[in-house]
Amino acid sequence: MTKIGIVGGGQLGKMMILDGKRLDPYFVILDPVKNCPADSIADEHIIAGFDDLEAIKELAEKVDVVTFEFEHINVKALQILEANGHKVYPSSETLLHIQNKYEQNIWLQKHEIAIPDFAEVKNISDIEQAGERFGYPMILKTCTGGYDGKGNAVIKTKEDVTKAFEALGRGKLPLMVEEFIAFEKEVSVLVCRSTSGEIRVFPVAENIHVNSILDETIVPASIKESTRNEAMKVAQKAIEAFSGYGMFCIELFITKDGHVLVNEIAPRPHNSGHYTIEGCYTSQYENHIRAILGLPLGDTSLIRPTAMKNLIGKTNGDAVVKGVEEAYQNEHVKIHIYGKEKVAIGRKMGHITATAYTTQEALEAVRYAYSRISF
């Protein structure tokens, strides 16, 4: 029996297991939360912190291959596992280049992949110099640890520089500044690479964010065919540049003149790829498992237009879901509840997907279902 270890027991880990179980592997997860989303379906759960080296070693000893559902983990721990002969995908080297956004940009730039202009920040003077170079507005970012808009600050004018610098820790964390891109659309492309070298690219997805958190994903994206082709080529070039294995999400800006710029890369299955469960012949989660096991990858084609909408917490308290029966009045709607014990403002609690003959019909279906569900 093949045994797979996952660092992280959140919703992404849960969906990896759900799709992976068709091949009947044994799954071991590592997560500090006893009743995390993946706990109910994992074969074994090591309850420990993500920085617990001994626990990560224990995980690796129990399985044939280790993967992870988020990138903010200890690279040194993964390096130790690899040095001891354990298989880790994506590799520590891949994670090393991606985990720090400044290093990620340097690597992308080295491989001639188009990105927004950027500069490293050590002090306020560095930000002011970037302002002279890029103009205002611009974006101040923490190089590590940011997600869903956390760790970002928009600097609209020179007067905002000090406030933004203080808001992101006064340099206690590594910082960088990026030029502000007046993009027309935000899109993402999922791409998967097997340990055998096979690569499959998913359709281009159009993403809509609210308060810097992904709200809706629409597939196919409403963009020109030339732009679509460029986005898919950039995605494949990116995963090859990082020598990555498994699922990667390439987040992109589409500029007003139709050019493609890489915003960020996630070396794992991604929120914007939830649509693949119902919308594609093979989901991102199944292909991730196939990839790290060295199996042939599945068809990534879109079955028909698809929309996904996140269920984001609006209150704080116990997670009791209501309205599922009403939401299911549309037979094409699929509801995914992650199983988190507590709801919190801004927390991802689940998502809704629908397929239809047009993206508009799919959007209407998920929006109606969304209006019925509450926590």
N, C-alpha and C positions, 0 to 999 in steps of 0.2 A: 504494500500500500504506500502510495506517495504521501509524504507529509510536508505541509506548507506552513511556514510561520509568518504571521503578520504583526508588525509593530503598529499598534493602534487598533482599537475595537469600536471605532465610530461607524457612521452609516456607510462609508466607502468600504471599510473592511467587511461589514455585514453583506453588502451587495456582491463583493468578491466571492464570499463564501456561498451565497445563494446560487450564483451562476456556476461556481466551481464544483459544487457538490454533485453535479450530474456525472462527473468523472469519479466520484467517490473518494477524493483524497481526504486525509486527516488534517484538520486545521487547528493550529495552536495560535492563540492571540496573546499579545502582551498589552495590557492597558491598566492604568491605576484605578479605574472606576469599576467596581464589582458588577454592577448591572448596566454596563455600557451596551449600546445597540447590538454589537456582534456576540455578546455573551450568550444569548439564548440559543444560538445555532452553532457556536464554536465547539469543537470536540474537547478542547482544553483551554483554560484561561489562566495565564500567569498574571497575578495582580501585583503590579510593580510600576514604578515611575519610568518614564521614557529615558531618563538619564541614569538608570540603574544598570551599570555595566554587567554585574553578576547575573542579573535577571535576563539581560539580552543574550549573554553567553548561554544561559540555561535554555532559552528559546531555541537558539541555533543548534544546541546539542540534541534537541528533540525532533528536528525536522531535516528535510533534504534540501530545502531552499528557503531563504528569508526574503520577504518583501515588506513594503510599508505603505500606509495609506495617507501619510502626510510627510512633508520634507523637513520639518523642524525637529530633527533628531540628531543624536550625537554621531558625527561622522567618524570620530576616532574609534567609537565602539564598533562600527561597521568595518573599519580598517583592521581591527583586531580579529574580527570574525573571519575576514578574508585571508588574513595571514595564517590563520589556523585551519585553512582549507574549506571553510564553509562557503556555499554559494549565496550571494546577495545580489538581487536585481530590483531596481537599478543599482549599479555599483557605487561604492563609496566615492570613487573618482568622479562619477557623473554628479553625485549629490554635492560634492565639494565645489564644483563649478557653478551649480545652480542655486545652492542654499543662500549664498550671499549675492544680492541683486547687483552690486557693483561688479563683482567677479563674473557674474553671469553676463553682464553687458560687455565686459572686456573680452570674454570668450566669443560672444556673438560677433562682436566687431572684428575680432581676429579672423573669423570664418566668413567675413564679408556678408553678414546677414543684417539687413537694414533695421535700425533701432532709432528711437529719439536720441538727440544729443544729451550728454550727461557729464557730470563732474563729481569727483569725490569731495566730501565736506569734512573739514577738521574743526572749523571755527566759523564765526559769523562773517569774517572777511571773505572766506571762500564762497559763501552764498552770495554776498554782494557782487563779487567778481563774476559769478555765474549769471547774475541778473544783468550785468553789463553785456555779457556775451549772448545770452539767450533772449533777453527781454522779459517783460512780465506779461501775464502770470507765468509761474513755473511751479514744479512740484518738488517738495522736500520729502525724502523717503528714508525710513530706517532700512539698512541693507539686509537685515535679518529679522525674521519673526513676524513680519507684517502679513495680514490677510484681511479680506473683506473691508478694505479701506483703513484698517487699523495700521498705524505706523506711517501714515501719509499726512501731509499738510500742504494746502494750496497757498502759495505766496503771491498775492495779487499785486502788491506794490512793494517798493523798498521799505516802506514803514512796517510791513508785516514780517520782515526777516527775523527780527529778534524774538517776536512772539512765537513764530513757527519753530525756531531753534530751541526755545525753552520748552515748547509743547512736546517735542520729540527727545527730551532728555539732556539738552545742553551738551551733546557730544559724548554722553556716557555710552551710547550705542553707536556703531558705525553708521554714518549717514552719507547720502548722495543726493544730488539735485538733478532733475531732468527738465528739459524744455517741455512746455505745455503744448500738446498736440490738439489742435481744433479738429478732431476726427469727425467723420460723417457717421461711421458705425463702429461698434466694437464687435468683433467676431472671434471665434475660436475654432481651431482645427485639432481634432484628436488624431494621434498617429501612434501606431503600435509596431514595435520591432521585436521579433523573436530572437532567442539566443542562436538560432540557426541562420540569422541574418535577413530573414524575410520581413518585408515592411508592408503594412496596410494603412491607408489613410482614409479617415472617415469624412463625410460631407462637411462643408463649412456651415457652422452654426452662428446665427445672429443673436447677440446677447443684449439684454436690457437690464441695467442696474438701477436700484433705488437705494439711496444712502450708502453707496459703494458696495452694496450686497447684491449678488445676482438675483434678479426677480423673475425674468422670463427668458427662455431660449426658444428660438424659432428656426426650424430647419425645413427646406433649404434657406440659407440667407438670401435676402433680396439684394443681390449685387450683380455687377456685370460678369459675364462669363470669363473675360480676360482677368478680372480681379480674382475670381474664384480659383482659376488655374494657378495664378501667382501665389495665392494663400496656401494652396495645397503643396506647391513646390517648396515654399519657405518652410512649411511644417516638416516635410521629409528631410530637407537640408539641415534643419535644426537638430532633429534626433540623431542624424549621422554625425553632426559636429560634436555632440556630447557623448557619442558612443553609447547611447542609451538602449536599455532593454526593458520591455514591458510597455505600459501605456504612458504617453506623454500628452499634455495639453499645451498647445501653443496659443497664447492669447495675443490677438492682433488688433491694431488700429487700422481702419481703412480711411485714408485721407480724402479730402474733397476732390482731389484729382485722380482718385482711384488707386493710389499706391498703397502698399502694405508695409507696415512697421511692426516688429515684434514688441509687445508690451512686457509680457512675463512668460515664463515657462514653468509648468508644474510637472515633476517627474513621477506621475501617478495618475490613476483615474481621477476624473474631475467632475465637479458639480454641473458644469455645462454639458457633460456627456451622459447625464441621466437619461436623456431622450433615447439613447441607443438601445435601452432595454426593450422598449416597444417599437421604436422607429426603425431599427436596423436588423438585418438578418443575424448579425452577431453583435452582442453588446460589448462595450468597452471592458466590462468586468470579465466576461468570458475570454476575450482576447488577451487580457492581461495575464490570466492564469495560463492560457495556452502558451503565451510568449515565454514566461519564466520557466516553463517545463520543456521548452524546446519543441513544442508541437506545431504543426501547420496552423496558420491563422485562418479565421473564418471570414466570410464575406462581410464587408463593411458597408455595402450599399444601403441606401435608404429605401425602405419598403414603400412608404408614402409620406406626404407632408406631416410633420410632427411639431407639437409645441409642448413645452414644459414650464411649469410655474412652481416656484419654491413656496413652501409653507413656512413662514418666518414668524417667530414668537412676537406677540404684541403686548404680553403681560408677563408677570413673574408668578410662579407657583407650581402646583402639581400639574403634570401633563395629562389631562383628561380630554380626549378628542371627542368632538361632537359634530354631527351633521353628515356623517359618512353616507347614510342611506339616501339623503337628498342629493348629495354630490354624485352618487352613482346612477342618478336618473338618466344620464347620458351613457349609453352602453359602450362608447368608445373611450371613456375616461378610465384611467388606472391611477389608484391612490397608493402612495408609499408612505407609511408612517414609520419613523425610525426607531421608536421605542425608547426615547429618552425619558427619564423619570421626571425631570423638571423642565418646565417651559420658562424661557427668559426672553426679554426684549432683544430682538436681533438674532436670536438663536435659530438655526435651521432645524425644524422639527419634522419635516417630510417634504414630499413634492408630489405634484400631479402631472400626469402626462396624457395626451390625447393624440391620436392619429386621425386624419380626415382626408378628404379629396383636395382641400386647399389649406394653406397655412392659416388663413383667416378663420375657417371653420374649426380648426384645431385650437386656435387661440380662444375663440368664443367658448369652446367646451371647457378648457381648463380654467378660464376666468369665472365661468358660472360655478363650477365645482368649488373653486377657491372661495367664492362668496358664501357658500353653504357651510364650510368647515371652520371650526374654531377650537381653541384649546382652553 
